[in-house]
Amino acid sequence: METILVFETGDYIPQGENVLFTSIEKSANYHYFRGTKDLSAGYIKQLSCHGKLFIERMDYQFYQPVSKKYHTTVPFIEILCLDSINLQISDGFLGEFSINKGVYVYHNTGNEGTLVFQPKNPVRGIRIIIFEEFYNHDFIQKFHDDNLNLDHLSNVNNYEYSNPPLQLVCSQIKQSMDAGITSEPYYESKAAEILFLIAWENKHIISSGIKKNTIRQNDLCSVNEVKNIINTHISNTPKIAEIASSVKVSAAKLQIDFQTAFGCTIHEYVQKARMKEALCRIEHTDDPLYRISKEVGCKNPGRFAELFKITFGMSPSEYRKSHRS
């Protein structure tokens, strides 16, 4: 079996005995890796669509801290749909920030930086790379939609997207990768769906004047820390005054900065975070729905089912049934 370290697109670096993943299966456009004993657990599935798309299904964790430097030269759009992660990034263009669960999009025109993965923190979700040449020559010419303009994507780098249809399309891609589907036209169509859903949300973000760079770097670090606090205390989220005290800013300023950075109030983000956690648990566990409701901070199962249906367009039981079918 071939042993390699796998992270950046096309960046396979032999590391002697210190390898993190082992190649298990490989074909013309598909590659499957498993974690190596004592260093990592889980798997990575990669699908390459002839210089158009690169899709990665991830479900792994490391047993020790892992730091990975990256340098990209080919421009591309990167979409991350993450069910679980705790990743620190130091990027030459975007600065220092952290990523937790959610959907993010980046227009990468040639950056370098460092990724820091914490041990025993699962990395679970999908990563989609859409190469800029394919984006310009296929998507833009085919659909003629000004909302797909790359300048719009650059304006909202590191914005966390939250519209429910986007979550469901990402879930469909995860299920298809897990089922071994490798049809390139299928994934191209799903990538198009994602781009239009992102464009739809971008139209609102830009028209509302919400831009990631409208707050200072120190304030951005504070609101990112608040996101981390919320995501790690889903079942019992601290009050806004307590959160503000922990990051040493006033509650009023924190709420303004948070909405400027992420386009939603702290209360709205808490509700979205709880629903995303519930979606993940419904997908990955057989826990009864009343227990999931309680563990994501919804004491009333009826209210939980109502919020879930408002967010994702179907009840928790309907979603579990459709996901398992």
Secondary structure, DSSP 4 states (H G I P E B T S, - for coil): --EEEE-STT-EE--TT--SEEEEEE-SSEEEEEEPTTTEEEEEEEEEETTTEEEEEEEEEESS-EEEEEE--S-EEEEEEEEE--EEEEETTTEEEEE-SEEEEEEESS-EEEEEEPTT--EEEEEEEEEHHHIIIIIIHHH--GGG-HHHHHHTTTPEE--HHHHHHHHHHHHHHHTT---HHHHHHHHHHHHHHHHHHHHHHHHTT--GGGS-HHHHHHHHHHHHHHHH-STTPPPHHHHHHHTTS-HHHHHHHHHHHHSS-HHHHHHHHHHHHHHHHHHH----HHHHHHHTT-S-HHHHHHHHHHHHSS-HHHHHHHHH-
